[in-house]
């Protein structure tokens, strides 16, 4: 009779262990599943790591674009470029040159932004 109870407890523990493993597998499946959906939404099929890299590049490109817009704001631009001995035409040429240089410097960031954003 004692052997029967020992066997019953062993069977119960095995079922409990198996149930726990299944629950952990289901938890991992649903934990990973949203990342897979995000990957397909971005258009990448080879994993979350590539998506994270792309998102990081897009964020950095957006930061550069914001900085570019800040640097070419007329108030900031004039304060950086203007010197007291400049004529109006020299100031105009310097402002245009500076905006073009800033644009060219940030042009590579266009790769990581959507056309609408750029």
C-alpha positions in Angstrom: 0.0 0.0 0.0 2.9 2.4 0.8 4.4 1.7 -2.6 1.1 2.7 -4.2 1.2 6.1 -2.5 4.8 6.7 -3.3 4.1 5.9 -7.0 1.1 8.2 -6.9 3.2 11.0 -5.4 5.9 10.5 -8.0 3.2 10.6 -10.8 1.7 13.7 -9.3 5.1 15.4 -9.1 5.9 14.5 -12.7 2.5 15.9 -13.9 3.1 19.0 -11.9 6.6 19.4 -13.3 5.3 18.9 -16.9 2.5 21.4 -16.3 5.0 23.9 -15.0 7.2 23.5 -18.0 4.2 24.0 -20.3 3.2 27.1 -18.5 6.7 28.5 -18.8 6.8 27.7 -22.5 3.5 29.4 -23.0 4.7 32.5 -21.0 7.9 32.7 -23.2 5.8 32.3 -26.4 3.6 35.3 -25.5 6.5 37.3 -24.2 8.4 36.9 -27.5 5.4 37.1 -29.8 4.9 41.0 -29.5 8.5 41.5 -30.5 7.9 39.3 -33.6 4.8 41.4 -34.5 6.9 44.5 -34.1 9.6 43.1 -36.4 7.0 42.4 -39.1 5.5 45.8 -38.6 8.8 47.5 -39.3 9.3 45.2 -42.3 12.3 43.2 -40.9 12.2 39.4 -41.0 15.4 38.4 -39.3 15.0 39.2 -35.6 14.6 41.9 -33.0 18.3 42.8 -32.9 18.2 44.3 -36.4 15.0 46.1 -35.5 16.6 47.6 -32.4 19.6 48.8 -34.5 17.2 50.4 -37.1 15.2 52.1 -34.4 18.4 53.4 -32.8 19.6 54.8 -36.1 16.2 56.4 -36.8 16.3 58.0 -33.3 19.8 59.4 -33.9 18.8 60.7 -37.3 15.8 62.4 -35.8 18.0 64.0 -33.2 20.4 65.2 -35.9 17.5 66.6 -37.9 16.2 68.5 -34.8 19.7 69.8 -34.1 20.0 70.8 -37.8 16.7 72.8 -37.6 17.9 74.4 -34.4 21.2 75.4 -35.9 19.6 77.0 -39.0 17.1 79.0 -37.0 17.7 82.6 -38.1 18.4 83.9 -34.5 20.9 81.2 -33.8 22.5 81.3 -37.2 23.0 85.1 -37.2 24.5 85.0 -33.7 27.1 82.3 -34.9 27.9 83.8 -38.3 27.7 87.6 -37.9 30.8 89.7 -37.2 30.6 93.5 -36.7 32.7 94.3 -39.8 30.4 92.3 -42.3 28.4 94.0 -45.0 24.9 92.9 -45.7 26.0 90.9 -48.8 28.8 89.2 -46.9 26.4 88.3 -44.1 23.9 86.9 -46.7 26.7 84.8 -48.4 27.9 83.6 -45.0 24.4 82.6 -43.9 23.7 80.7 -47.1 27.1 79.0 -47.0 26.5 77.9 -43.4 23.0 76.6 -44.1 24.4 74.6 -47.1 27.2 73.2 -44.9 24.8 72.2 -42.2 22.5 70.6 -44.8 25.3 68.6 -46.4 26.6 67.5 -43.0 23.2 66.1 -42.1 22.3 64.8 -45.6 23.4 61.3 -44.7 20.7 61.1 -42.0 18.1 61.2 -44.7 18.7 57.4 -45.2 17.2 56.6 -41.8 14.2 59.0 -42.0 11.0 58.7 -43.9 10.5 61.0 -46.9 7.7 62.8 -45.1 9.9 63.4 -42.1 12.8 64.6 -44.1 
